[in-house]
Every structure is written in C-alpha cells, then in structure tokens.
Amino acid sequence: MAMDMLRQLASSPLPATFRTSAEIDAIKLLRAAGLVIALTPTPSGTTDAAQVLAITEKGRQELAKFSLPGDAPSMHPARTSWWKAKLDATVNMRRATGRR
C-alpha cells in the first residue's frame, strides 16, 4: 500500500494533500521510512490532512528498485546541489594540478 502511494506521488504534481485515513496512514509510513517529506496530523492536532512536499533521494532509490517492466519511468534523479558541484570541481582541480 505504501509503495503504491509512493508510485502515485511520483506521477503527481507536488505538493499534494490527502484527507482519507488510509492515505494519511500510508504517508505517515513513507515519512517514517524517510521516503518523503510530509506534514502529517498529530494525534492531538486539529488538522485532518497530510501534505506531501517532496520525495526524498531515498524515496527515488526505492522507486527505482521496485519498478516493474512496463511501469512508467521513475522520476529523474535530483540535480546536484551547487555546493556539491563546487566541491567536486575543487577536488578535481587539485588532483589535476597535484595540489592537496
């Protein structure tokens, strides 16, 4: 059920809001597993909806593992952040020039 919800999220525009108890439970499971970034209702809260903001990198990896032949292609991998790209470029430049 939770993986079905993850597949549904992958093919839907985000953020997405869900109101049924079954959907909210599935989103809570995905959030607890670190597969999505979501706002979920608390037991004492007045909100009766869950809002999924994004699928995490771990969620994308899980989608790739569980896709079947004939499934729609999984989401594109997230772009490299600017600081990671800068760090990689610095490391590569230092290797090329022999500096540490």
N, C-alpha and C positions, 0 to 999 in steps of 0.2 A: 504494500500500500504506500509506504513512504517513498520507495523508488519510483512508483507511478507518479506520485506528486512531484518528485524531483524532475522527472521527464516532462511533466506538464509545465512546470515552471521554466524549464529550458526553452520551451517553444512559445512562451508567453512574454509579453512586454512587462518589465518590472519597473516600479514596484507594483505588486498585486495584493489585493485584500481578499481574505477568506473569512466566512462567517459561520459555517456549519461546524459542529463539534468534531466530526470526523476529519475535516480538513485542518482544523486547528490542532488536533492531536498529531496528525501527520507532520505538520510544520514544526511542532514542538520537538518531535523526534529528529527531524532533519537539523534543526538548530542545535539540539543537544549533541548530535554527532559532528557538528562543525561543518555541515554541508551547505548551509545557507546563513545569511544574516537576516534576522527577522525580529519583529516586535510582536510579542505574544502576550495575551492577557494573563494577569496574575490571579491566583485564587481569590484574593480579596479585592481585586480591581473591578472597575465598572465597565471596562472595555470588553466587548464580546466579539472581537475580531482579531485576526492575526494579519500582519502585513509583512510580506517578504520583500526585502530591499534588494538583495543580490544573492547570487550563487557564488560560493567561495571557490578557490582554486581546488581545494579538496573535493568539493562537490562536482566540479568539472571532471576531475580524475575518476570519480566514481561513475559518472555518466559514461565516460569512455570505456570503463571496464564492463559495464552491463549493457552496452548497446548490442543489439542483435542485427544480423544481416537484414537489410531492408528497412531498418529504422532510419528515421531522419538523422542527418549528421548532427553530432553533438556541437555544442557551442564552440566558437573559436576560442583558443586559449587567450587569456588575458595578456594585454600588452605589457612589456617590461616597463617598470617604473623608471622615471628619468634618473633617479639616483643610482639605481642598479646599472643602467646603461652607462652612466658616467664612471662608476666604479670599475666596470668591466673594461671600458676604454682606457682608463688609467693603468690598470693591471697589464693590459696588452701592450701599451706603450712602454711601460717599464721593462717588460720582458724583451721587447724588440730592441731597446737601447741598452740592455744589460744592467739597468739600474734596479735597485731593490727598494 
